[in-house]
Amino acid sequence: MTTAQNETPFVIDLPSGATLHPLVLPARADAGRDGALLAYADVRNRCLEEASGRDDDAFSAEELLPLLTSDSHTTRRQWRILHGERTVGVVVFTVLHDDGGATAVSVISVLKQAQGRGIGTAVAAHLEHLARTEGVRTLQVWTEHVPTEDPVLVPPTGFGSIPRDHTSRFLLAQGWTLEQVDRVSEYRWSTGDDQVPALRAQYETAQAAATGYRVVQWLLPTPDERLAGYAWMKSRMSTDAPDADMGSPEETWDADRVREQDERWLDMGYTVQVTAAEHIATGELCAYNELSLKGADDSVTEQNDTLVLAEHRGHRLGLLVKTAGLLSWHEGHPRSTRVITYNAEENRAMLSINEQIGFVPIGYGGAWKKALA
């Protein structure tokens, strides 16, 4: 049993009798040493639920394992924070290779019962030292927030806000800056089928405006004939979606990277549908929407990427792929009654489409950055 990160398994002492332990990834999720991966997954899920008030992003250890494993585009490392023998927090450090390793995602999650003891501050110092040693120049993190009575924090974009809660205060104290606010939106299917005609009417309106385009769909794994077009759109997603001043690296996608993504999704137990708009005259894929479902058919559906290439905007293609995707998805997965999606608050085009369909806001998230001197 070896660690995918080649991390020497040394333990770091923290305040209040806590310790930091590298997570050694097992070959199988149920074969972790002393149940380390099981404990990691449990505390990760609890921290996320405490932060968002929802359990939509919970993973079993088996489902989580592919998400923790490094690949050709990222180096992923994780740690557990222990107090005695009990796991009270988890840590993620993911170096992105698209910009030569200059950017990393750094996540420190501590259960509320263990907060306020200086543990997170000590872990942050360790991660920043590691980042500088490895040539990382920018750290990123995305946070979720439930409504509180705290004052609000507004990003430089001027769109949206999050509460100045414990998480926000911690990041501000560590020198992070809030760059962007995301809106979490939800679409709920009613027990009857009264929404289907209304959704179909919106699809037909979009279809009428999208002269010269047609809808194509597939379930992962991506068919060979769609790999190149899908890869190009995924590349454009990293440059065309609103990023505020996060400075996220431009991603280069090809057929192999799409296959790697598909394999990771499937290994995590997801069913994923891609709905795309094809330009009939050229055969170019020019818009797409992703819907995904993990595990049981009554789980929450996630609406992931949606993008319309800039040169094809103005033809209602965003509404076309979203409504076509929801209609076929509901037909195949009628027991999944909730759809969750995230959008930057300044992305008015996509928010307007979501609102027109019937999505309503249920939460907000923050996109944070820290530049390392």
N, C-alpha and C positions, 0 to 999 in steps of 0.2 A: 504494500500500500504506500503510495507516494503522493506528495503534494504536487498539483499541477503547476504551482507557482515557483517551485524550487526554492521555497522559503525555509531558511534554517529555523527549526521549531524552538526558538528561545522565548522565554517568558519575560515580560516587562512589568516591573512593579509600578502601581498607580496609587494615588491617594486613597485613603479610607480602607486600606487593606485589599483593594482590588488588584487584579492582574490582567495582563493582555496576552492572549494565546493565539498564535497563528492557527487557522483552520486547515487541517490536513484533509484534502478531499479524497474520499474513498472511491473505489471502482464502482461500487453500488451504494445507493442511498441508505440501505439498511445495514451497511457494513462499517459505518463510521466508528472510529476508535472511541470507546466509552460513550457512544451516543452523541458525539460532538456535533455532527451535522443535524441530528434530530433536534438537539437543544438550540442550535443556531437558527434553524427554520422556525421553531416555536417562538423564540424571542424576537426574531425579525418580524414575524406576523403580528405579534402583540404590539411592537413599537409602531408599526404602520397603522394599526387600528386605533391606537391612542392618538396618533397624529391626525388622522383623517376622519375618525368616527365611523369608518366602514371597513369591512373585511374583504373587499373586492379583490385586493391584490395579495391575498394569502396563498402560499404555496406549501405543499407537502415537501419533505426532504427530497423525495424522489423527483418531484417536479422541479425543484429548485436547483438540483445538481447541474444540469446543462447550463443554467444561467450563471453559475459561479465559475465555470471552466474557461480558461483562456483559449483564444483562437488566434488566427493569423492577423486579426485586426485590433485585438485588445489583449492586454495582460491584466488578468483579474487576480486580486488577492483579498483575503478576508481574515478577520480575527474575531474571537469571542472575548468579551469583557466578563471576567468572573469575579464574584465576591464569595470567597471561600470556594465551595464546589458548585455554586449556583451561577448560571449565566444570567447577567443583568443587562447586557448590551451586545451589539454587533457592529462591526466596522468593515467598510468596503473601500478599496482603493483600486481604481481601474484606469490604467494608462491607455490612451487612445493612440493608435499608430498612424492615423491619417495625416497628422502634422508632424510625424517623426518623434512622437512621444512628448511633445511640449505641453499637452493638455491631459489632465486626469480628472476623474470624478471621485470625490472624496466624501464618504457618508459615515457619520457617527450617530448611531441610534442607541439611546440609553432608556430603559424603562423608567417611567415617572418616579417609581419608588426609590430609584437609585440616583436621581438627578440632584443637583445642588451640592455635590461633594467634591467638585474639582476633577472628577474622572474624565469628563469630556474634554476639558481644557488640556489635560496631560496627554490624552490620545491625540488631540489636534496637533500638539507640538511634535509628537512622534511622527505623524503622517507628513507634516510639512518638512521635517528634516529628511525623511525618506524621499519626498518629492524633489527637493532641491538636489539631493545626492544623485538622483537619476535623471536630472536635466529637465524636470517638469517646470514650466513657467507660469501656467495658469491652472487653478483648481476650480471645479464647478460642482454644484450640488443643486438638486431640486427638492423642495420641501412641500408638505401639505399642511393645511391649517383648518381647524374648526373655528367657528365664530366665538369670540371672547369679548369681554368688556374692555380689553386693552385698547390703547390708541392704535391707529392704523399707520402702516408704512406704505408709501407710494413710490413706485420705481421711477427712474428718470424718464421713461416713456410717457408718464402721466396717465397711463391706462391701468385701472384696477388698483386694488390695495390688498394687503394682508395684515392681520393683527400683529402688533409688536409684542408677541407672546414669548414664552420661554425660548422656543427655537430661534425666533428672530433676534431676541436679545443676545443669545449665545453667539450667533454668527456675527452680529454687529461688533460684539466685544472682541471677536477673533480677527477683525479687520476685513470681513466679507462685505460686499455691496450687493444689494438687491437690484437686479437689472431688468427683470420682467415678471409680470404676474400672469398666471394661467387661470382660465376659468374651467372648472370641472362641471360638465353638463350631463344631464340624464334624460333619456327618452324611455317612457314606460308604455308598454302595450297593455291595453285594457283586456278584460276577460273575454269580450266579444270581438268581432271582426269589423267594428264600425270604423276603425282607423284605416283599414286597408283601402277602401274607396278614395278617401281623401289623399292618402299617400300616392295612390296610383294616378290620381288627377294631377298631382304635382309632377310626377314622373312624365306624364304625357305632355304637360306644359313645357318641361325642359326638353323633351324629345323633339317637340315642334320647333324649338329655338335652335336645336343642335343639328341643323341641316348639314349633311355631308359627314356625319359621325354616326357610329353605331356602338352599342354596348357589347363588350365581351367579358366573360367571367371564367374563373377557374378556382379550384381548391388546391391548396398546397399538397404536394410539391408542384412547383411551377412547370408547366409544359415546356419542352425544349424550344418550341417556336415562339414562346413569349419571354424567354430569358433575357434577350438583349434589350427589348423595349422596356421591360420591367426594371432592369438594372439601370438604364438611363434615367428613368423617372425617379428611382431611389437616389441616384446621384444628385438630381436636381432638388429633391426634398431637402437635402442638407444645405443648399445655398438659397433656395427660394422662399422657404418658410420664415416668418418673422423670428429674428434671433436677438433683437435689441442690441446690446453691446456685450453679449456673452462671448463672442469670438469663437464659437464652436468651429472645429476644423471642417473643411470641405471633404466630403467622403467620395471616394472613387469606387464605383460598383461595376462588376462584370458578372458574367454568368456563374463563375465559381463562387463569388460572394453571395449571390442569390441562393445558390444551392446550399451553402453553409448556413445562411439564415433559415432556409426552409427546414433543414435538418434539426436545427436547434429548436424551432417552434414545435416540430413534430415530436422530438424527444421530450419536450416539456408537457406533452399530452394535449396540445392545442389542435383545434380545427380552425383553419384560416381560409377565408374567401376573399379573393381579389376581384373587384369590379372595375373595369377600365373602359375608357372611351377610345375608340380607334378612328383615326382620320381615314375615311374610305379611299380617298384618292391616292394617298401615299402609303397606307398601311401602318402609319406611325401611331404608337400608343401615346396619348397626350394628356390623359387625366386618369387618376386611379383612387380607389377607396379600399381600405382593408377592414374587415370585421373578423373578430376572433373569439373563440369560446374555449375555455379550459375545462376539461373534465366533463361532468354531467351536463345533460341538455338543459337543465333548469338553472345553470350558473349564469352569472352576469356576462353579457356580451360586451366586448371592448371595441370601440371604433378607433382604429389606430391612425395610420397616415391617410390623409386626403390631400391631393395636390392636383392643380391644373397648370400645365406648362404655360409660361407667360405668353408665348406667341399664339396660344389657342384660347385665351380668355375672352370673355364677352359672348359666349355661346351657351351659357347656362350648363356647362359641363360639370361643375361642382354639384349642382342640384341633381343632374342626371345620374352621376355615379353613386351619390349618396342614396337617392330614393330607389334606384334599381337594386342597389345592394341590400337595403333594408327589406324590400319586398321579397326578394328571393331568399334572404336569410330567415325571415319570419316563416316562410313556407316550409323551410327545412328544419327550423329549430323553434317551433311555436312555444315551447315551454320556457325559453329564455325571454323573460318579460322585461328585462332592463338592459339598456344600452348606455355605456359610459364613454365619454370622450373628453379630451383636453384640447384647449385652444388658447393661444396667446390673446390677451385682452385687446391688443391693438389689431388683431386679425379680423377686422370687421366683416370682410367678405365671407369668411367661413362661419363666423358667429351668426350672421344674418341668415345664412342657409339653414343652420341648425335651428335657429329660432323659428323660421318659417315651417320647418318640418314638425316642430313641437318639443325640441329639447329645452330643458329649463336648468338654470344654474343650481348646483347643490354644494359647491365648495370652491376653494381657490388654492392655488399653489404658487410658490415663489421660485424663481430661477436666480441663483446666486453665483457670484464669481469672486475669486481672490487672486490677484496678481502677486506672484512671488518675486521679490527683489533679487 
